[in-house]
């Protein structure tokens, strides 16, 4: 087959995004202003939240939520070791301690029963401050038991929905169970602002604090250069907000286009030995496809497969390295291999394939054919 060059991801940008950006550039107001307010208001309305606070990144939104939850020196936050490292890092920013719970080996989300057990065990010790579930790869965590246990024990729930905008379970959107949630808008996400994020909450006090913290701790009165608390430069620029405003208006379309690509991958990969798509969402829930992941059978050398795909012009990436085995976490907390076996199994067997809403059908076919050829060659070399 003739070689192509198929990147891992590509943002879905139309003339409407460009028009709104041009309007901002023409206005000369590149920070705050009506476009940012419109983005926040429409985002909040989309998910039925009282408040949406635009941030410079999803990481910034997570950090601010940790502060709002009162996380400080030595406080414990329950979360997953299978995520982008920013989720756990947000705990460390406030000198908290992550308490990892292993994942369900099928869904790859935090094991709900183990999470409830951790809440009930740690809460009586007095230092458990929050639970941080991560809706991984656009799949929602099973939240009912976790939420009930957290409420019984007076523990805040902060959702990392950075990979799951538009996902839902039993009629509830990802990001609408907890006290607050964070969304991220990096260019490979379902919707993008280039760089940027959003915190949503129904709590007036948390929203007020978030607006202050993102702007160097600016006084609640808004007085010029009056700062009531230590804050950060976590503002979202208006150009980013203009892109986001167009994208949130297109969110349903963006999610549907990505779903169609994922379903086509599922069909074509079904007959290829050595590689398995992840399972579908359970009844009553909906995935919002962030990346398209496959699980490799034991005995398939992932690096060798990646090299073969790259030789055919197909990009691929492993997702995610286990957080507890990152050097910094091992040094600081003494984590070691074998502590979270399901996370470690996922981190060594999953591979992300090229994926975005505008991926052409013949490109999907090319990727799948390249995988079939590469796996056949890998297995032949092994034998």
Secondary structure as UniProt FT lines:
FT   HELIX           15..27
FT   HELIX           34..47
FT   STRAND          51..55
FT   HELIX           58..68
FT   TURN            69..70
FT   TURN            73..74
FT   STRAND          76..80
FT   HELIX           86..93
FT   TURN            94..95
FT   STRAND          97..101
FT   TURN            105..107
FT   HELIX           112..122
FT   HELIX           123..125
FT   STRAND          128..132
FT   HELIX           136..138
FT   HELIX           144..152
FT   TURN            153..154
FT   STRAND          156..160
FT   TURN            162..163
FT   TURN            165..166
FT   STRAND          168..169
FT   TURN            170..171
FT   STRAND          172..173
FT   TURN            174..175
FT   STRAND          180..184
FT   TURN            187..188
FT   STRAND          197..201
FT   HELIX           204..213
FT   TURN            216..217
FT   TURN            220..221
FT   TURN            224..225
FT   HELIX           238..249
FT   HELIX           251..269
FT   TURN            270..271
FT   TURN            273..274
FT   STRAND          275..277
FT   TURN            283..284
FT   STRAND          285..286
FT   STRAND          292..296
FT   TURN            298..299
FT   HELIX           302..311
FT   TURN            312..313
FT   STRAND          316..317
FT   HELIX           323..325
FT   HELIX           327..333
FT   TURN            337..338
FT   HELIX           341..349
FT   STRAND          350..353
FT   TURN            357..358
FT   HELIX           361..382
//
